[in-house]
Amino acid sequence: MKKQTKIKSSSLPTRSPVATSLLFWLLLEHTHAPEWAYGVFWTLTAILVAAFIVSFFTEVERDVPGFGDRS
């Protein structure tokens, strides 16, 4: 499998799904959401975490031209 090229993470804000998941979990707690909403939430969170882990291992980081290495 060919690795994709991406912008180095030091040039971008973090894309981890942890903060977003925590925010939505607190929203569900605050609004006293039904149990099915928690099921949907945890399913989407699992998909986001799996996608984050896969992208971590299948992408190559490169500097943005003008921010260091010009390759």
C-alpha positions in Angstrom: 0.0 0.0 0.0 1.4 3.4 -1.0 1.7 5.9 1.8 -0.2 9.2 1.4 1.6 12.5 1.8 0.2 15.0 4.4 1.2 18.3 6.0 3.4 17.8 9.1 1.3 17.9 12.3 3.6 20.6 13.8 2.2 22.9 11.1 -1.5 22.1 11.9 -3.7 21.9 15.0 -4.3 18.4 16.4 -7.0 16.3 14.8 -7.5 13.8 17.6 -11.1 12.9 18.2 -10.7 13.0 21.9 -11.7 16.6 22.6 -14.6 16.4 20.2 -15.9 13.2 21.7 -15.5 14.6 25.2 -17.5 17.7 24.3 -20.4 15.7 22.8 -20.4 13.3 25.7 -20.8 16.2 28.1 -23.6 17.6 25.9 -25.4 14.3 26.1 -25.0 14.2 29.9 -26.2 17.8 30.3 -29.3 17.3 28.1 -30.2 13.9 29.7 -30.2 12.2 26.3 -31.9 8.9 25.8 -29.9 5.6 25.8 -30.1 5.2 22.0 -28.3 8.6 21.6 -25.4 7.2 23.7 -25.3 4.2 21.4 -25.1 6.3 18.3 -22.5 8.5 20.0 -20.2 5.6 21.1 -20.5 4.0 17.6 -19.4 7.3 15.9 -16.7 7.7 18.4 -15.3 4.2 17.7 -15.4 4.9 14.0 -13.5 8.2 14.5 -10.9 6.7 16.7 -10.4 3.8 14.2 -10.0 6.2 11.3 -7.5 8.3 13.4 -5.4 5.2 14.2 -5.4 4.1 10.5 -4.4 7.5 9.3 -1.6 7.7 11.9 0.0 4.6 10.3 -0.7 5.2 6.6 0.3 8.8 6.1 3.7 10.4 5.7 4.3 13.9 7.2 5.8 16.7 5.1 6.6 20.3 6.0 4.7 23.0 4.3 7.0 25.0 1.9 8.3 28.0 3.7 8.1 26.3 7.2 11.3 24.3 7.1 12.2 21.5 4.8 11.4 22.3 1.2 10.9 18.8 -0.2 
